Amino acid sequence: MENLEEKTITEETLFKGRIIELKLAEVALPNGKTAKRELIHHSGAVAIIPVTADHRLILVEQFRKPLEKTIIEIPAGKIEPGEDHALTARRELEEETGFASGELEYVTAFYTSPGFADELLHIYLAKDLYHPKERRTLDEDEFINVLTVSLDEAKQLMENQLIVDAKTIYAIQYLEMSLLKAQLEDN
């Protein structure tokens, strides 16, 4: 097997913002040549699959400036430095939907865009939902509509290109596979 590792020769920070840090790296390739790599560092994020007692999915609708359109997603948010991602999941669920979860289950984690970014997204399943006595408020620059849909309605939103992001598509497929698994176990 060929060694595929790229060794960093130099690295320069081009931009450091509130959410991302952009770096330009020069790397030594396995064949001895060099190349430039544009890299984005992100502190990580969580996404939550909130499911009601009657098996409906809670989604959020918001405008996404990079896409220049409104899309429908599962609730999600950035992990603050040093914050436990389960705590982030609980906070973001409350802020974005108004619900808290009595049962928060870790599902998986994946890199969102490993070709240029190190963002690791942790996925949680939230059940036993309730409205807390005091609701957390949205960030001052955040505007969200909350929707509650069936799994079939969520799949229709995908077909209509209103759900277009990987985390939400993953969530819908996860729920569909879980439902299928439960049906097979019942037989």
C-alpha atoms as one frame of an Amber mdcrd trajectory, in Angstrom:
protein
   0.000   0.000   0.000   1.259   3.431  -0.930   1.778   6.073   1.756  -0.866
   8.763   1.131   0.076  11.232   3.863   0.725  14.863   2.990   3.252  16.563
   5.295   2.787  20.245   6.085   5.748  22.412   5.072   4.263  25.829   5.899
   0.922  27.072   7.119  -0.402  30.646   7.136  -3.608  31.943   8.733  -5.442
  34.074   6.159  -8.584  34.805   8.187  -9.816  34.123  11.706 -13.499  34.795
  12.330 -16.140  33.914  14.877 -17.022  30.593  13.199 -14.094  29.577  10.996
 -10.369  30.002  10.550  -8.993  29.890   6.990  -5.418  28.702   6.463  -3.221
  28.207   3.425  -0.825  25.282   3.725   1.985  24.122   1.506   2.305  20.343
   1.688   4.776  17.728   0.548   2.979  15.090  -1.520   3.800  11.361  -1.420
   5.495  11.657  -4.842   7.926  14.343  -3.593   6.164  17.291  -5.233   4.439
  20.115  -3.346   0.925  21.529  -3.461  -1.155  24.256  -1.807  -4.148  23.376
   0.381  -6.866  25.796   1.519  -8.028  24.607   4.925 -10.937  25.646   7.112
 -10.804  24.986  10.842 -14.163  24.799  12.643 -14.686  24.013  16.341 -17.349
  21.421  15.531 -21.122  21.328  15.676 -24.110  19.292  16.758 -27.352  18.429
  15.019 -30.422  17.076  16.726 -33.121  14.733  15.397 -36.105  15.713  17.600
 -38.950  13.176  17.472 -42.280  13.759  19.204 -44.262  11.105  21.083 -46.469
  10.650  17.992 -43.374  10.028  15.809 -43.242  13.427  14.119 -40.008  15.223
  13.306 -39.391  18.786  14.437 -37.579  20.847  11.811 -36.474  24.443  11.485
 -36.752  26.709   8.469 -34.181  29.451   8.033 -32.510  31.598   5.409 -29.001
  30.421   4.528 -26.937  33.255   3.077 -24.360  31.064   1.268 -27.257  29.465
  -0.647 -29.277  32.704  -0.960 -32.440  30.832  -0.032 -34.534  29.456   2.802
 -34.165  25.749   3.566 -35.620  23.313   6.098 -33.247  21.483   8.441 -32.929
  19.648  11.707 -31.854  21.973  14.545 -28.091  22.410  14.782 -25.417  24.683
  16.154 -21.761  25.322  16.787 -19.955  23.846  19.785 -18.403  26.584  21.900
 -14.708  26.067  22.757 -14.400  23.560  25.613 -18.151  22.817  25.647 -19.413
  19.235  25.875 -21.312  18.447  22.650 -24.260  16.911  24.551 -24.691  20.232
  26.355 -24.534  22.018  22.985 -27.231  19.688  21.638 -29.556  20.441  24.565
 -28.958  24.195  24.248 -29.493  24.312  20.480 -32.640  22.164  20.669 -34.172
  24.551  23.218 -33.049  27.744  21.467 -34.201  26.739  18.004 -37.375  24.751
  18.717 -38.557  25.681  22.212 -38.369  22.010  23.247 -36.169  20.260  25.773
 -35.430  16.542  25.722 -35.881  14.012  28.505 -33.988  11.431  26.444 -30.966
  12.504  24.385 -29.172   9.663  22.588 -25.854   9.999  20.762 -26.167   8.589
  17.222 -22.900   9.249  15.369 -20.481  11.892  14.138 -19.162  12.683  10.683
 -16.979  15.212   8.903 -19.118  17.541   6.814 -16.590  18.498   4.092 -13.280
  16.652   4.637 -11.781  17.889   1.370 -11.198  21.331   2.882 -12.659  21.539
   6.407 -12.201  19.739   9.736 -15.740  20.357  11.028 -16.962  17.307  12.943
 -20.751  17.140  13.287 -22.199  15.149  16.203 -25.734  13.819  15.695 -28.171
  13.250  18.571 -31.653  11.739  18.694 -33.954  13.662  21.048 -37.075  11.988
  22.464 -39.405  12.607  25.407 -39.760  16.233  24.302 -41.340  18.863  26.528
 -41.552  22.633  26.808 -39.287  23.885  29.610 -40.656  26.495  32.038 -38.207
  29.104  30.757 -37.344  29.039  27.062 -33.897  29.944  25.842 -33.950  32.677
  23.244 -32.496  32.612  19.762 -29.262  34.441  19.022 -30.004  38.036  18.046
 -29.051  37.371  14.409 -31.095  34.139  14.147 -34.607  33.967  12.656 -36.318
  30.569  12.525 -39.701  29.018  11.789 -40.420  25.701  13.539 -42.243  22.924
  11.658 -43.499  19.535  12.795 -43.790  16.939  10.028 -44.302  13.221   9.525
 -41.520  11.126   8.045 -43.429  10.973   4.737 -43.806  14.759   4.733 -40.060
  15.128   5.408 -39.294  12.865   2.439 -41.605  15.012   0.295 -39.704  18.121
   1.413 -36.523  16.408   0.204 -38.118  15.630  -3.155 -39.244  19.247  -3.442
 -35.675  20.418  -2.743 -36.667  22.245   0.453 -34.463  19.873   2.463 -31.073
  19.894   0.745 -28.421  19.616   3.464 -26.560  16.422   4.323 -27.306  16.389
   8.064 -31.063  16.561   7.547 -31.046  14.013   4.734 -29.002  11.751   7.037
 -31.568  12.281   9.825 -34.487  11.325   7.588 -32.707   8.213   6.348 -31.720
   7.309   9.913 -35.356   7.523  11.040 -36.523   5.518   8.030 -33.948   2.792
   8.718 -34.877   2.753  12.427 -38.550   2.356  11.529 -37.749  -0.473   9.118
 -35.582  -2.177  11.727 -38.387  -1.956  14.312 -40.868  -3.427  11.810 -38.524
  -6.318  11.017 -37.990  -7.041  14.722 -41.777  -7.130  15.263 -42.182  -9.863
  12.621
